[in-house]
Amino acid sequence: MESELLYQIHFELSYLPLLCGGIIALGAFLIRFFLLRSRSTLENSKEAGLLLLSISIITAVTGVGLFFYVTYNSYKANNLFKEGYYKTVEGVVEDFSPMPYEGHQRESFVINGVRFQYSDFAETPGYNNARSHGGIIEGNGQHLRICYYNDNSLGNVILQIEEIK
């Protein structure tokens, strides 16, 4: 049987959480700055300024934390694949449930009793490209070989997909 490699994990940095945290922190800082300038009473402006400064710091720290969490998961998945610490399942896609273009549910399917779920709208390592957004899982009947590992919080993370012809 011949196979075609459709997907293989590679380490990538995701700056989205860091960027979102930075934008929100910057917005809160700017609001604080303009409140301080426009308030007539010094006491109210100090209280509002401290509140917004606290929100800015918390948001920035959360963004940085999410950045490191997502980066660590991607790094971990890539290393597990490179070191050969994964499981392999081969068979025909069954119980395929596509994700709508707008999201709001994960795309999922089963191969030989192993369930996979993913979404374009979730920052997860491994394969997560739904069919509605150009993904390679076509639906029921597709014969695939998938390398994956199981993570307690992420479920079965897809590291490689081959189509068997």
KEKE-3310 file (N, C-alpha, C; in steps of 0.2 Angstrom, whole numbers, plus 5000, padded with zeros to 4 digits):
npx = (5004:5002:5007:5003:5010:5001:5001:5012:5019:5027:5038:5031:5030:5018:5011:4999:4992:5001:5001:4987:4985:4994:4988:4976:4981:4988:4977:4970:4979:4980:4967:4967:4977:4970:4959:4965:4970:4958:4950:4942:4944:4956:4957:4947:4953:4965:4960:4953:4964:4973:4965:4964:4977:4980:4972:4978:4991:4988:4981:4992:5001:4994:4993:5006:5008:4999:5005:5018:5013:5006:5016:5025:5017:5017:5031:5033:5025:5031:5043:5040:5036:5048:5056:5050:5039:5025:5008:5001:4988:4978:4966:4949:4941:4928:4912:4912:4912:4909:4916:4907:4909:4909:4913:4910:4909:4919:4928:4927:4932:4933:4944:4946:4941:4948:4946:4947:4948:4947:4950:4950:4949:4955:4970:4980:4993:4999:4989:4975:4966:4951:4939:4930:4938:4948:4954:4962:4956:4944:4932:4920:4926:4938:4954:4966:4982:4987:4998:4999:4998:4992:4986:4981:4974:4972:4967:4968:4982:4986:5000:5005:4999:4994:4989:4982:4983)
npy = (4994:5011:5027:5044:5058:5070:5079:5085:5088:5103:5113:5128:5146:5154:5169:5175:5174:5182:5194:5198:5200:5210:5220:5223:5226:5238:5246:5247:5254:5266:5271:5273:5284:5294:5296:5301:5313:5319:5320:5329:5329:5325:5314:5304:5302:5296:5284:5278:5277:5268:5256:5254:5252:5241:5232:5232:5227:5214:5209:5209:5200:5189:5187:5185:5173:5164:5164:5157:5145:5140:5140:5131:5119:5116:5115:5103:5094:5093:5088:5076:5069:5069:5061:5049:5046:5042:5036:5025:5025:5016:5016:5018:5033:5037:5042:5055:5072:5088:5104:5119:5133:5145:5141:5136:5123:5108:5100:5083:5065:5047:5034:5017:5016:5026:5043:5059:5076:5093:5111:5126:5137:5136:5137:5125:5112:5102:5095:5105:5110:5113:5105:5115:5126:5123:5111:5094:5083:5074:5067:5054:5037:5040:5034:5033:5035:5039:5047:5050:5058:5056:5068:5073:5085:5090:5080:5068:5072:5076:5072:5068:5065:5053:5048:5033:5024)
npz = (5000:4996:5003:5007:5013:5022:5033:5045:5061:5066:5076:5081:5085:5094:5093:5096:5109:5117:5109:5110:5124:5126:5118:5125:5137:5133:5129:5141:5148:5140:5142:5156:5156:5149:5157:5169:5164:5161:5173:5185:5199:5210:5218:5214:5201:5204:5210:5200:5191:5197:5197:5183:5180:5187:5181:5168:5171:5176:5164:5155:5161:5161:5147:5143:5151:5144:5132:5135:5139:5128:5119:5125:5125:5111:5109:5116:5110:5097:5101:5107:5095:5087:5095:5095:5103:5103:5098:5085:5074:5062:5049:5043:5042:5053:5059:5057:5061:5055:5058:5059:5048:5055:5067:5084:5088:5089:5076:5073:5073:5071:5072:5071:5084:5091:5096:5088:5091:5086:5082:5072:5080:5092:5101:5100:5101:5087:5073:5068:5059:5052:5041:5035:5034:5025:5028:5029:5032:5025:5027:5031:5027:5022:5021:5033:5041:5057:5068:5085:5101:5118:5128:5144:5146:5133:5125:5112:5102:5086:5077:5065:5049:5037:5021:5015:5001)
capx = (5000:5006:5004:5005:5010:4997:5003:5017:5020:5033:5038:5030:5029:5011:5011:4992:4990:5005:4998:4980:4987:4998:4984:4972:4985:4989:4971:4968:4984:4978:4961:4970:4980:4965:4955:4969:4970:4951:4946:4943:4946:4963:4956:4944:4957:4970:4957:4952:4971:4976:4961:4966:4984:4980:4969:4984:4996:4985:4980:4999:5004:4990:4995:5013:5007:4996:5011:5022:5009:5005:5023:5027:5013:5019:5037:5032:5022:5036:5049:5037:5036:5054:5059:5046:5035:5018:5005:4999:4982:4977:4960:4945:4938:4921:4908:4915:4907:4913:4915:4904:4914:4909:4916:4905:4910:4925:4927:4929:4931:4935:4948:4947:4939:4951:4943:4951:4944:4951:4946:4954:4948:4958:4977:4983:4998:4997:4984:4969:4963:4944:4938:4927:4944:4953:4958:4963:4951:4938:4925:4919:4928:4945:4959:4972:4987:4988:5003:4997:4999:4986:4987:4976:4970:4971:4965:4972:4985:4988:5006:5006:4993:4996:4983:4984:4980)
capy = (5000:5017:5032:5051:5062:5076:5084:5083:5093:5106:5118:5135:5150:5157:5175:5177:5176:5188:5200:5200:5203:5217:5225:5224:5230:5245:5249:5249:5260:5273:5273:5276:5290:5299:5297:5305:5320:5323:5320:5336:5328:5321:5307:5299:5300:5291:5277:5275:5275:5262:5251:5252:5250:5234:5228:5232:5222:5207:5207:5208:5194:5183:5186:5182:5166:5160:5163:5152:5139:5138:5138:5124:5113:5115:5112:5097:5089:5092:5084:5069:5066:5068:5056:5043:5044:5043:5030:5026:5021:5016:5014:5022:5039:5036:5046:5062:5078:5094:5110:5124:5138:5150:5138:5135:5116:5106:5095:5076:5059:5041:5029:5011:5017:5032:5049:5065:5083:5099:5117:5131:5143:5134:5137:5119:5109:5097:5097:5108:5113:5110:5105:5121:5131:5120:5105:5089:5077:5075:5064:5047:5033:5042:5029:5037:5033:5045:5047:5055:5056:5058:5073:5073:5091:5092:5074:5065:5077:5073:5074:5066:5061:5050:5045:5027:5024)
capz = (5000:4996:5007:5005:5019:5022:5038:5050:5066:5067:5081:5079:5090:5093:5097:5097:5116:5119:5106:5113:5131:5125:5115:5130:5142:5131:5129:5148:5150:5137:5146:5162:5155:5147:5163:5173:5162:5161:5179:5189:5206:5210:5222:5209:5196:5207:5211:5193:5188:5200:5195:5176:5180:5190:5175:5163:5173:5176:5157:5152:5164:5158:5140:5143:5153:5139:5127:5137:5139:5121:5116:5129:5122:5104:5109:5119:5105:5092:5104:5107:5088:5085:5099:5093:5109:5100:5096:5078:5072:5055:5047:5039:5046:5054:5064:5055:5062:5053:5061:5054:5046:5061:5074:5089:5089:5087:5071:5076:5069:5075:5068:5075:5091:5094:5094:5088:5090:5085:5080:5070:5085:5098:5101:5102:5096:5082:5068:5071:5053:5050:5033:5032:5033:5020:5031:5024:5034:5020:5030:5032:5022:5020:5024:5036:5047:5061:5074:5090:5108:5122:5133:5149:5145:5126:5122:5107:5098:5080:5076:5058:5045:5030:5018:5013:4994)
cpx = (5004:5003:5007:5005:5006:4999:5008:5019:5027:5032:5036:5028:5022:5011:5004:4991:4994:5002:4991:4981:4990:4993:4979:4975:4986:4983:4969:4973:4982:4972:4963:4973:4975:4961:4959:4969:4963:4948:4948:4946:4951:4961:4953:4948:4962:4967:4956:4959:4973:4972:4963:4973:4984:4977:4974:4989:4994:4984:4987:5002:5000:4992:5001:5012:5004:5001:5015:5019:5008:5011:5026:5024:5016:5026:5037:5030:5027:5041:5046:5038:5043:5058:5055:5041:5028:5015:5003:4993:4980:4970:4956:4941:4930:4918:4911:4910:4911:4911:4912:4909:4914:4912:4910:4905:4916:4924:4930:4928:4934:4939:4949:4946:4943:4948:4947:4946:4949:4947:4951:4954:4951:4966:4980:4988:4995:4991:4977:4965:4956:4943:4935:4932:4950:4957:4958:4959:4945:4931:4926:4922:4935:4950:4965:4976:4989:4993:5000:4999:4993:4989:4981:4971:4968:4967:4970:4975:4988:4995:5008:5000:4996:4990:4985:4980:4981)
cpy = (5006:5022:5039:5055:5069:5081:5081:5089:5097:5112:5125:5139:5153:5163:5178:5179:5182:5194:5202:5203:5209:5222:5227:5228:5237:5249:5252:5255:5266:5275:5277:5283:5296:5301:5302:5312:5323:5323:5327:5335:5323:5314:5302:5297:5295:5284:5274:5273:5269:5256:5249:5250:5243:5229:5227:5227:5215:5205:5205:5202:5188:5182:5183:5174:5162:5159:5157:5145:5136:5136:5131:5118:5111:5112:5105:5092:5088:5087:5077:5065:5065:5062:5049:5041:5046:5036:5031:5022:5022:5013:5019:5027:5037:5041:5053:5067:5084:5100:5115:5130:5143:5147:5135:5127:5114:5101:5088:5071:5053:5037:5023:5013:5023:5039:5055:5071:5089:5105:5122:5137:5141:5134:5130:5116:5104:5100:5099:5112:5110:5110:5111:5127:5128:5114:5099:5082:5078:5072:5057:5043:5035:5037:5033:5033:5039:5043:5052:5053:5059:5063:5074:5079:5093:5086:5072:5071:5074:5076:5073:5063:5059:5047:5039:5026:5016)
cpz = (5000:5000:5005:5012:5018:5027:5043:5054:5065:5072:5078:5085:5089:5097:5098:5104:5119:5116:5109:5120:5130:5123:5121:5135:5140:5131:5136:5150:5147:5140:5152:5161:5153:5153:5168:5171:5162:5167:5183:5196:5206:5213:5217:5204:5198:5208:5204:5190:5191:5198:5188:5176:5182:5184:5169:5165:5173:5169:5154:5154:5161:5151:5139:5146:5148:5133:5128:5137:5132:5118:5119:5126:5115:5104:5111:5114:5100:5095:5104:5100:5086:5089:5098:5099:5107:5099:5088:5078:5065:5053:5043:5044:5046:5059:5063:5057:5061:5057:5057:5053:5052:5067:5078:5091:5086:5081:5075:5071:5073:5070:5072:5083:5094:5091:5094:5087:5090:5082:5078:5075:5091:5097:5104:5098:5092:5077:5071:5065:5051:5043:5031:5031:5029:5023:5027:5026:5030:5023:5030:5026:5020:5024:5026:5040:5050:5067:5078:5097:5112:5128:5138:5148:5138:5122:5117:5102:5092:5078:5068:5055:5038:5027:5014:5006:4992)
residu = (MET:GLU:SER:GLU:LEU:LEU:TYR:GLN:ILE:HIS:PHE:GLU:LEU:SER:TYR:LEU:PRO:LEU:LEU:CYS:GLY:GLY:ILE:ILE:ALA:LEU:GLY:ALA:PHE:LEU:ILE:ARG:PHE:PHE:LEU:LEU:ARG:SER:ARG:SER:THR:LEU:GLU:ASN:SER:LYS:GLU:ALA:GLY:LEU:LEU:LEU:LEU:SER:ILE:SER:ILE:ILE:THR:ALA:VAL:THR:GLY:VAL:GLY:LEU:PHE:PHE:TYR:VAL:THR:TYR:ASN:SER:TYR:LYS:ALA:ASN:ASN:LEU:PHE:LYS:GLU:GLY:TYR:TYR:LYS:THR:VAL:GLU:GLY:VAL:VAL:GLU:ASP:PHE:SER:PRO:MET:PRO:TYR:GLU:GLY:HIS:GLN:ARG:GLU:SER:PHE:VAL:ILE:ASN:GLY:VAL:ARG:PHE:GLN:TYR:SER:ASP:PHE:ALA:GLU:THR:PRO:GLY:TYR:ASN:ASN:ALA:ARG:SER:HIS:GLY:GLY:ILE:ILE:GLU:GLY:ASN:GLY:GLN:HIS:LEU:ARG:ILE:CYS:TYR:TYR:ASN:ASP:ASN:SER:LEU:GLY:ASN:VAL:ILE:LEU:GLN:ILE:GLU:GLU:ILE:LYS)
# end
